Amino acid sequence: MDTVKVLVVGLGNMGISHAKAYHALDGFEIVGLCSRHATTMTDLPPELAGYPRFDGYPEALAALKPDAVSINTWPDTHAEYACMAFEAGAHVFLEKPIAETVAKAQQVVDAAVKADRKLVVGYILRHHPSWTKFVELAQGLGKPLVMRMNLNQQSSGNEWGVHKQIMNSLSPIVDCGVHYVDIMCLMTGARPVKVHAMGARLSDEIAPDMYNYGHLQVTFDDGSIGWYEAGWGPMMSETAFFVKDVIGPKGCASIVAAEQTGQGHESSDIDGHTKANLLCLHHSQRDESGEFIKQDEMIEMEDEPGHDDLCLREQEYFLKAIQEDVDLADHMRDAVNSLHIVLAADESIRTQQVVVF
C-alpha cells in the first residue's frame, strides 16, 4: 500500500494534532474529518480546512471506505468505533484508553486480529526518546524496582470543562494512568499481582459516584512496586505535580521536572506532560569508607520533541506498521494489560478492597 487513505474521527486537541501529522506525511492521504460539529467548525488549522467534513461517523465510514481510521473521540466511544472500523476493513489508530472495560478492550483486540488489520494505541510516551532512555536507565538499576509517578493538573475554564467531560466515563487515574502504568510495566517487565488505591471527590461539579483525585499502588511478581497519582480541577496544587522517579538496588533515575529547572511549565500545559530533556542518574555504589564512588550523572537529551512532533512520530509508526506488516501482538497485549491495572485501581477505590490478579 503506497498511500494510506485515512479518516480522522474526533477533532479535539489530539485529533487535530494527529490530523496535522497525516497532512504532513507523504504516506497518508486524509479523505475526511469527522466530529459531531465538523461541518460548522470555523477554527480548524488552515492546512486542514479544505478536507471533506462529516458530522456522523457511520456515514463517513460508509461514504469514504478509508484504508485507516484515526479515532480521537471521548473514551466511551473508543471500542465501538474501533470495531466498526475493523468491520469495514480499515486499520485503526486509537487514542488511549483502548476501552472502558478490560472485556471491551479485548473485544477490540480480537476484532483487529479477526480482520487482520493493524491496531496502534496512542501511548505517546513510547515514541519519546527521553522516555525511552528513562526506561533503559530503570532497567539497569537491578530488581526490585520502586517506581513513583504522578501527573496532577490544575485546570480551569475550557480545560476543566474537558476534564469534567472525560469524567463522565473515566477517572483521572484511568485516563492518564494508562500512560505511566505502561511505562512501569516496560521498566520492570513483570506481571502485576495486586493493586490498592484510594480516591477523593473534591468538587460538587462532578457526578456523586466519580472522584477527581486518585492514587494507586501496584505490586509486581518480581517484588517491584509502583505508585501513581492523578488529580484534575481548579483546586489542584501546582507543587510537585510532575514526579517521575524510579529506584533500584543500584541507584535511581529521575526526570528533572520543569518546575525544578525553572522552565515554568504549568500543570495544565500539555507540552509539559512529556518534557524530559534532563535526566538524573544516581549510583548507589560506595567505597570502603562508605562514600559514593560516582557523582550523579545529569543526562541532557538533545532530541526533545513537542506535542505535535510526538504525534507525528506516532503516525510514522502507524504507517510503518501498515506498510511493513509489523507484528503488533505485544503492543496490543500491553495496552490491555495497563488498562487492566488502572481499572483494578478504580475497582479498589469503589470497593475499598485490594484487587488481586
C-alpha positions in Angstrom: 0.0 0.0 0.0 1.7 3.2 -1.2 -0.7 5.7 0.2 -3.0 5.1 3.2 -6.3 6.9 2.9 -7.2 7.9 6.5 -10.4 9.2 8.1 -9.8 11.3 11.2 -12.6 11.0 13.8 -12.6 13.5 16.7 -11.2 17.0 16.3 -10.2 18.0 19.8 -6.6 18.5 20.9 -5.4 15.0 20.0 -7.5 14.7 16.8 -6.2 18.0 15.4 -2.6 17.1 16.2 -2.9 13.7 14.6 -4.6 15.2 11.6 -1.8 17.7 11.1 0.6 14.7 11.2 -1.3 12.9 8.5 -1.4 16.1 6.4 2.4 16.3 6.7 3.3 12.7 6.0 3.6 11.6 2.4 2.4 8.1 3.2 -1.0 9.3 4.3 -3.9 11.0 2.4 -6.7 12.4 4.6 -10.0 11.6 2.9 -12.2 13.1 5.6 -12.5 14.8 9.0 -15.3 13.8 11.3 -16.8 15.1 14.6 -20.2 16.0 15.9 -20.0 19.5 14.5 -17.3 19.2 11.9 -19.3 20.8 9.1 -19.7 24.0 11.1 -16.3 24.3 12.6 -14.6 27.6 11.9 -11.3 27.2 13.9 -9.6 24.4 12.0 -5.9 25.0 11.2 -5.5 26.4 7.7 -3.9 23.2 6.4 -6.9 21.1 7.4 -9.7 23.5 6.4 -10.1 22.1 2.8 -10.7 18.5 3.6 -14.2 16.9 3.4 -16.1 17.0 6.7 -18.7 14.8 8.2 -20.8 15.1 11.4 -21.6 11.4 11.6 -19.1 8.6 11.9 -21.1 5.8 10.3 -21.9 8.0 7.3 -18.3 9.0 6.9 -17.1 5.4 7.2 -19.6 4.1 4.6 -19.0 7.0 2.2 -15.2 7.2 2.2 -14.2 3.5 2.7 -10.9 4.5 4.2 -7.8 2.3 4.5 -7.4 3.5 8.1 -9.4 5.3 10.8 -7.8 7.6 13.4 -10.1 7.6 16.5 -9.6 10.5 18.9 -13.1 10.8 20.4 -14.4 10.5 24.0 -13.2 7.3 25.7 -16.7 5.8 25.9 -16.9 5.6 22.1 -13.4 4.0 21.5 -14.3 0.3 21.5 -17.5 0.7 19.4 -15.8 3.0 16.8 -12.7 0.8 16.5 -14.8 -2.4 16.0 -16.9 -0.6 13.3 -13.6 0.4 11.5 -12.3 -3.2 11.6 -15.6 -4.5 10.3 -15.2 -2.0 7.4 -11.7 -3.4 6.7 -9.8 -0.4 8.0 -6.6 -0.3 10.1 -7.1 1.7 13.4 -5.1 4.2 15.3 -6.9 4.5 18.6 -6.3 7.1 21.3 -5.9 5.8 24.8 -7.5 4.2 26.8 -8.4 1.4 24.4 -11.9 1.0 26.1 -13.8 1.5 29.3 -13.5 -2.2 30.5 -11.0 -5.0 30.0 -13.6 -7.1 28.3 -14.3 -4.3 25.7 -10.6 -3.8 25.2 -10.1 -7.5 24.5 -13.0 -7.3 22.0 -11.2 -4.6 20.2 -8.0 -6.6 20.0 -9.9 -9.7 18.9 -11.7 -7.7 16.2 -8.3 -6.4 14.9 -6.9 -10.0 14.8 -10.1 -11.4 13.1 -10.0 -8.6 10.4 -6.2 -9.0 10.0 -5.9 -5.2 10.4 -3.4 -3.2 12.5 -4.3 -1.6 15.8 -2.0 1.0 17.2 -3.0 2.5 20.6 -1.9 6.1 21.4 0.8 5.5 24.0 2.6 8.6 23.1 5.5 8.2 25.6 6.7 5.1 23.8 7.7 7.4 20.9 9.6 9.9 23.0 13.4 9.4 23.0 13.8 10.8 26.6 11.2 8.4 28.0 12.8 5.5 26.1 16.1 6.5 27.8 14.3 6.7 31.1 13.1 3.1 30.7 16.5 2.0 29.7 18.1 3.6 32.8 15.5 1.9 35.0 16.2 -1.5 33.5 19.9 -1.1 34.7 19.1 -0.4 38.3 18.6 -4.1 39.4 15.5 -5.6 41.0 13.1 -5.0 42.6 12.2 -1.5 41.4 10.3 1.2 43.2 8.5 3.4 40.7 7.0 6.8 41.7 5.0 8.8 39.2 2.3 11.4 39.1 0.6 14.0 36.9 -1.7 16.4 38.6 -3.4 19.1 36.6 -4.7 22.4 37.9 -7.4 23.1 35.4 -10.0 25.9 34.8 -12.2 27.3 32.1 -12.3 25.1 29.0 -9.6 22.7 30.4 -11.8 22.0 33.4 -14.7 21.5 31.1 -12.8 18.9 29.1 -11.8 17.1 32.4 -15.4 17.0 33.5 -16.5 15.6 30.2 -13.9 12.8 30.4 -15.0 12.1 34.0 -18.5 11.2 32.7 -16.9 7.9 31.9 -13.4 7.6 33.3 -11.5 8.9 36.4 -8.1 10.7 36.1 -6.1 7.6 37.3 -7.7 5.6 34.5 -7.5 8.1 31.7 -3.9 9.4 32.3 -2.7 6.4 34.4 -2.5 4.0 31.4 0.5 6.0 30.1 2.5 5.8 33.3 1.5 2.3 34.3 2.5 1.2 30.8 6.0 2.8 31.5 6.1 0.9 34.8 5.4 -2.4 33.0 8.1 -1.7 30.5 10.6 -0.9 33.3 10.0 -4.0 35.3 8.9 -6.5 32.6 7.0 -8.3 35.3 3.4 -9.3 35.9 1.1 -7.3 38.2 -0.2 -9.3 41.2 -2.2 -6.8 43.2 -3.5 -3.3 43.2 -4.7 -1.0 46.0 -6.0 2.5 45.5 -7.8 5.4 47.1 -9.7 8.4 45.7 -11.4 11.6 46.7 -14.2 13.7 45.2 -13.1 17.3 45.6 -15.8 19.0 43.6 -19.6 19.0 43.5 -19.4 19.7 39.8 -18.8 16.0 39.0 -21.1 13.0 39.5 -21.6 11.8 43.0 -20.0 8.4 42.2 -16.9 10.0 40.5 -13.7 11.2 42.0 -11.3 13.7 40.5 -8.3 12.7 42.6 -6.8 9.2 42.8 -3.7 7.3 44.0 -2.9 3.7 43.1 -0.3 1.3 44.4 0.6 -1.8 42.3 2.8 -4.8 43.2 4.5 -6.9 40.6 5.6 -10.6 40.8 9.3 -9.7 40.8 8.8 -7.7 44.0 8.7 -4.3 42.2 6.2 -1.8 43.4 4.8 1.4 41.9 2.5 4.3 42.8 0.7 6.7 40.5 -1.2 9.8 41.5 -3.5 11.9 39.3 -5.9 14.8 40.1 -7.8 17.3 38.0 -9.5 20.5 38.7 -9.3 24.1 39.9 -8.3 23.1 43.4 -5.2 21.0 42.5 -1.8 22.1 43.7 1.0 23.3 41.4 3.6 21.9 43.9 5.2 18.6 42.9 2.6 18.0 40.1 5.2 16.2 38.0 7.1 13.3 39.7 8.8 10.6 37.5 11.3 8.6 39.6 12.5 5.0 39.7 14.7 3.4 42.4 16.5 0.1 42.4 19.3 -1.6 44.4 22.0 0.0 42.1 20.6 3.6 42.4 17.8 5.7 40.9 16.8 7.6 37.8 14.6 10.6 37.7 13.2 13.0 35.2 14.1 16.5 36.4 10.8 18.3 36.0 10.2 21.8 34.6 9.1 23.1 38.0 12.6 22.2 39.3 14.6 23.6 36.4 12.9 26.9 36.2 11.3 26.3 32.8 8.0 27.3 34.4 5.5 24.8 32.8 2.1 24.8 34.4 0.5 21.5 35.2 -2.2 22.2 32.5 0.5 22.7 29.8 0.1 19.6 27.5 3.7 20.0 26.2 5.0 19.9 29.8 3.4 16.4 30.3 6.0 14.8 28.2 9.0 17.1 28.7 12.1 15.1 29.9 15.1 16.9 28.5 17.1 16.4 31.7 17.5 13.0 33.4 19.4 12.4 36.6 21.1 9.0 37.2 22.3 8.3 40.8 24.6 5.4 41.5 24.4 3.7 44.9 27.9 2.1 44.9 30.2 3.2 47.8 33.9 2.8 48.6 35.5 1.3 51.7 34.8 4.5 53.7 31.1 4.4 52.7 31.2 7.3 50.4 29.7 7.3 46.9 32.1 6.3 44.2 30.4 8.1 41.3 28.8 11.5 41.2 25.2 11.8 39.9 25.0 12.0 36.1 22.9 14.7 34.5 21.9 13.4 31.1 20.7 16.1 28.7 18.5 14.9 25.8 19.0 17.0 22.7 16.1 15.4 20.9 13.1 16.9 22.8 10.0 16.8 20.5 7.0 18.9 21.3 3.4 17.5 21.4 2.8 17.8 17.7 6.2 16.3 16.9 5.4 13.4 19.1 2.1 12.9 17.3 3.9 12.9 14.0 6.2 10.1 15.3 3.2 8.1 16.5 1.7 8.3 13.0 5.1 7.4 11.4 4.9 4.2 13.5 1.3 3.6 12.4 2.3 4.0 8.8 5.3 1.7 9.3 3.0 -0.9 11.0 0.7 -0.9 8.0 3.2 -0.8 5.2 5.7 -3.2 6.6 3.2 -5.5 8.3 4.7 -5.0 11.8 3.7 -7.6 14.4 1.7 -5.7 17.0 0.7 -8.6 19.2 2.9 -7.4 22.1 1.7 -3.8 21.6 -1.9 -4.8 21.9 -1.3 -7.1 24.9 0.5 -4.3 26.7 -2.4 -1.9 26.0 -4.9 -4.3 27.6 -2.6 -5.1 30.5 -2.0 -1.4 31.5 -5.8 -0.8 31.2 -6.4 -3.8 33.5 -4.2 -2.3 36.2 -5.8 1.1 36.3 -9.3 -0.3 36.1 -8.3 -2.6 39.0 -7.3 0.6 40.9 -10.7 2.1 40.1 -12.4 -1.0 41.4 -10.2 -0.8 44.6 -11.4 2.8 45.2 -15.0 1.9 44.7 -14.9 -1.3 46.9 -12.2 -0.1 49.3 -10.6 -3.5 48.8 -7.2 -4.8 47.5 -7.7 -6.2 44.0 -5.7 -9.4 43.4 -4.9 -10.6 39.9 
